[in-house]
Amino acid sequence: MKHELEAGERSWFSKEEEAGIQTANRAFHRVTPAEELIGTCFRFAEAGEEGAHLLSAAEIYAALKKKNPAALKDCSCTAFSRLLAQVGRRVHTKYGNGYWVTCSQH
């Protein structure tokens, strides 16, 4: 491996390779209670979409914690923020990071 690296071989996955790995791993993905709760209460939206609100991770966490505290028992606000970055599309604003969401009708 050292010889390959010294010869300039690539030591990372391309975006296409990473997408293929993610696709293959989907069957093994475990949905956490926090992730399930997100899906029952919110839907990620596009900016300007009717009914969409730009909420911070902390605001989403607080709303979900109020709705179902047991589902977030083992999920700190910091861990929840990392989860949101994986499942949603974070938006950077001058006020901080946020997520465009709408309330689900469940």
PASEBA-1860 file (N, C-alpha, C; in nm, 3 decimals):
! residues 106
1> MKHELEAG> 0.082/-0.118/0.000/0.000/0.000/0.000/0.088/0.126/0.000 ~ 0.194/0.124/0.077/0.285/0.239/0.082/0.339/0.269/-0.057 ~ 0.376/0.165/-0.131/0.429/0.183/-0.266/0.323/0.246/-0.357 ~ 0.197/0.200/-0.343/0.089/0.256/-0.425/0.068/0.404/-0.395 ~ 0.071/0.439/-0.266/0.054/0.580/-0.229/0.168/0.666/-0.280 ~ 0.291/0.614/-0.268/0.407/0.688/-0.317/0.404/0.702/-0.469 ~ 0.339/0.607/-0.536/0.327/0.612/-0.682/0.211/0.702/-0.726 ~ 0.139/0.762/-0.628/0.031/0.855/-0.662/-0.104/0.790/-0.680
9> ERSWFSKE> -0.119/0.665/-0.637/-0.250/0.600/-0.646/-0.351/0.673/-0.558 ~ -0.473/0.674/-0.601/-0.580/0.741/-0.527/-0.611/0.658/-0.402 ~ -0.630/0.726/-0.288/-0.657/0.657/-0.162/-0.796/0.693/-0.108 ~ -0.885/0.741/-0.193/-1.020/0.779/-0.153/-1.117/0.731/-0.259 ~ -1.245/0.727/-0.220/-1.350/0.686/-0.313/-1.395/0.806/-0.395 ~ -1.426/0.782/-0.521/-1.485/0.887/-0.604/-1.631/0.903/-0.561 ~ -1.695/1.009/-0.605/-1.837/1.030/-0.573/-1.921/0.914/-0.625 ~ -1.889/0.863/-0.743/-1.963/0.751/-0.801/-1.944/0.624/-0.718
17> EEAGIQTA> -1.819/0.598/-0.674/-1.792/0.481/-0.591/-1.864/0.492/-0.456 ~ -1.861/0.612/-0.399/-1.927/0.633/-0.271/-2.078/0.613/-0.284 ~ -2.137/0.661/-0.393/-2.281/0.642/-0.416/-2.313/0.493/-0.428 ~ -2.229/0.418/-0.497/-2.250/0.274/-0.510/-2.242/0.202/-0.376 ~ -2.149/0.243/-0.293/-2.134/0.185/-0.159/-2.258/0.216/-0.076 ~ -2.304/0.341/-0.081/-2.423/0.381/-0.005/-2.546/0.302/-0.051 ~ -2.559/0.281/-0.181/-2.671/0.205/-0.234/-2.666/0.060/-0.184 ~ -2.547/0.000/-0.188/-2.531/-0.138/-0.141/-2.558/-0.150/0.009
25> NRAFHRVT> -2.530/-0.045/0.085/-2.546/-0.050/0.230/-2.689/-0.019/0.276 ~ -2.775/0.028/0.188/-2.911/0.066/0.228/-2.986/-0.048/0.295 ~ -2.964/-0.169/0.249/-3.034/-0.284/0.307/-2.997/-0.306/0.454 ~ -2.883/-0.254/0.495/-2.835/-0.274/0.631/-2.856/-0.151/0.720 ~ -2.915/-0.047/0.664/-2.936/0.076/0.740/-3.039/0.054/0.850 ~ -3.005/0.092/0.970/-3.095/0.082/1.085/-3.153/0.221/1.111 ~ -3.283/0.231/1.105/-3.349/0.358/1.130/-3.360/0.377/1.281 ~ -3.305/0.485/1.331/-3.309/0.514/1.474/-3.446/0.571/1.511
33> PAEELIGT> -3.484/0.563/1.639/-3.611/0.626/1.679/-3.614/0.775/1.645 ~ -3.501/0.844/1.659/-3.497/0.987/1.627/-3.524/1.010/1.479 ~ -3.463/0.928/1.394/-3.483/0.942/1.249/-3.628/0.912/1.211 ~ -3.686/0.811/1.275/-3.826/0.778/1.249/-3.918/0.891/1.292 ~ -3.887/0.951/1.407/-3.967/1.061/1.457/-3.961/1.182/1.364 ~ -3.844/1.209/1.309/-3.830/1.319/1.212/-3.930/1.298/1.099 ~ -3.931/1.176/1.044/-4.017/1.146/0.930/-4.166/1.153/0.961 ~ -4.203/1.129/1.086/-4.345/1.135/1.120/-4.393/1.277/1.146
41> CFRFAEAG> -4.300/1.366/1.180/-4.338/1.503/1.215/-4.305/1.607/1.108 ~ -4.199/1.583/1.033/-4.153/1.682/0.935/-4.122/1.616/0.801 ~ -4.127/1.699/0.699/-4.080/1.659/0.566/-3.984/1.767/0.522 ~ -3.867/1.727/0.470/-3.772/1.826/0.421/-3.828/1.887/0.294 ~ -3.817/2.018/0.283/-3.881/2.093/0.175/-3.777/2.177/0.099 ~ -3.824/2.243/-0.002/-3.742/2.335/-0.080/-3.769/2.477/-0.031 ~ -3.670/2.563/-0.044/-3.687/2.704/-0.007/-3.801/2.763/-0.090 ~ -3.890/2.833/-0.026/-4.001/2.896/-0.096/-4.121/2.805/-0.117
49> EEGAHLLS> -4.107/2.677/-0.082/-4.219/2.585/-0.096/-4.331/2.628/-0.001 ~ -4.455/2.616/-0.046/-4.568/2.656/0.036/-4.568/2.578/0.168 ~ -4.579/2.651/0.279/-4.583/2.589/0.411/-4.447/2.555/0.468 ~ -4.339/2.585/0.396/-4.205/2.551/0.444/-4.154/2.655/0.541 ~ -4.083/2.609/0.642/-4.024/2.697/0.743/-3.877/2.660/0.755 ~ -3.793/2.762/0.772/-3.651/2.739/0.795/-3.629/2.729/0.946 ~ -3.597/2.607/0.993/-3.578/2.583/1.135/-3.436/2.535/1.162 ~ -3.384/2.573/1.276/-3.251/2.526/1.316/-3.264/2.383/1.369
57> AAEIYAAL> -3.151/2.314/1.380/-3.151/2.179/1.435/-3.207/2.181/1.577 ~ -3.172/2.284/1.655/-3.220/2.295/1.792/-3.372/2.313/1.798 ~ -3.427/2.390/1.704/-3.573/2.409/1.701/-3.645/2.280/1.664 ~ -3.590/2.207/1.569/-3.649/2.079/1.529/-3.640/1.980/1.645 ~ -3.522/1.975/1.709/-3.501/1.886/1.823/-3.601/1.917/1.935 ~ -3.619/2.045/1.967/-3.712/2.084/2.074/-3.855/2.044/2.040 ~ -3.896/2.065/1.915/-4.032/2.028/1.874/-4.053/1.877/1.884 ~ -3.955/1.800/1.841/-3.966/1.655/1.848/-3.961/1.605/1.991
65> KKKNPAAL> -3.876/1.667/2.072/-3.863/1.629/2.213/-3.996/1.653/2.285 ~ -4.064/1.760/2.249/-4.194/1.791/2.309/-4.298/1.688/2.267 ~ -4.292/1.646/2.141/-4.391/1.551/2.088/-4.368/1.410/2.141 ~ -4.241/1.366/2.149/-4.212/1.229/2.191/-4.076/1.223/2.260 ~ -4.069/1.258/2.387/-3.941/1.261/2.458/-3.871/1.126/2.463 ~ -3.947/1.018/2.469/-3.886/0.884/2.479/-3.807/0.849/2.354 ~ -3.850/0.896/2.238/-3.780/0.864/2.112/-3.643/0.930/2.105 ~ -3.626/1.039/2.181/-3.498/1.111/2.179/-3.418/1.088/2.307
73> KDCSCTAF> -3.458/0.989/2.385/-3.394/0.962/2.514/-3.243/0.941/2.500 ~ -3.202/0.866/2.399/-3.060/0.834/2.380/-2.995/0.920/2.272 ~ -3.056/1.034/2.240/-3.005/1.119/2.132/-2.987/1.261/2.184 ~ -2.862/1.302/2.202/-2.835/1.439/2.248/-2.863/1.537/2.134 ~ -2.870/1.662/2.167/-2.893/1.765/2.064/-2.779/1.765/1.962 ~ -2.657/1.741/2.008/-2.541/1.737/1.917/-2.551/1.618/1.823 ~ -2.584/1.501/1.876/-2.600/1.381/1.791/-2.715/1.400/1.694 ~ -2.823/1.465/1.740/-2.938/1.492/1.655/-2.899/1.584/1.540
81> SRLLAQVG> -2.817/1.683/1.569/-2.770/1.776/1.466/-2.691/1.702/1.358 ~ -2.607/1.607/1.399/-2.531/1.527/1.303/-2.625/1.440/1.219 ~ -2.729/1.385/1.284/-2.827/1.304/1.212/-2.899/1.387/1.107 ~ -2.941/1.507/1.145/-3.009/1.594/1.049/-2.921/1.624/0.928 ~ -2.792/1.644/0.952/-2.700/1.673/0.841/-2.692/1.555/0.745 ~ -2.715/1.434/0.796/-2.712/1.314/0.711/-2.841/1.296/0.633 ~ -2.955/1.324/0.696/-3.083/1.293/0.632/-3.148/1.413/0.564 ~ -3.106/1.533/0.598/-3.165/1.654/0.538/-3.062/1.733/0.460
89> RRVHTKYG> -3.106/1.844/0.407/-3.015/1.932/0.334/-3.000/2.060/0.414 ~ -2.882/2.076/0.474/-2.855/2.192/0.560/-2.837/2.316/0.473 ~ -2.893/2.426/0.522/-2.884/2.555/0.453/-2.805/2.649/0.542 ~ -2.704/2.714/0.487/-2.625/2.811/0.562/-2.685/2.950/0.540 ~ -2.714/3.018/0.650/-2.766/3.155/0.641/-2.680/3.246/0.728 ~ -2.706/3.374/0.721/-2.628/3.466/0.805/-2.665/3.451/0.952 ~ -2.775/3.382/0.982/-2.816/3.359/1.120/-2.774/3.222/1.173 ~ -2.713/3.141/1.089/-2.673/3.007/1.128/-2.725/2.904/1.030
97> NGYWVTCS> -2.710/2.777/1.065/-2.757/2.670/0.978/-2.903/2.639/1.006 ~ -2.972/2.595/0.903/-3.113/2.559/0.919/-3.154/2.456/0.817 ~ -3.278/2.413/0.828/-3.336/2.313/0.738/-3.474/2.360/0.699 ~ -3.503/2.357/0.569/-3.638/2.389/0.523/-3.723/2.265/0.548 ~ -3.829/2.281/0.626/-3.917/2.169/0.659/-4.062/2.212/0.653 ~ -4.149/2.115/0.632/-4.292/2.135/0.647/-4.340/2.034/0.749 ~ -4.450/2.062/0.812/-4.508/1.969/0.909/-4.578/1.857/0.834 ~ -4.549/1.734/0.872/-4.616/1.619/0.811/-4.759/1.612/0.863
105> QH> -4.844/1.553/0.785/-4.985/1.543/0.821/-5.019/1.409/0.883 ~ -4.923/1.346/0.953/-4.948/1.216/1.016/-5.021/1.233/1.146
END
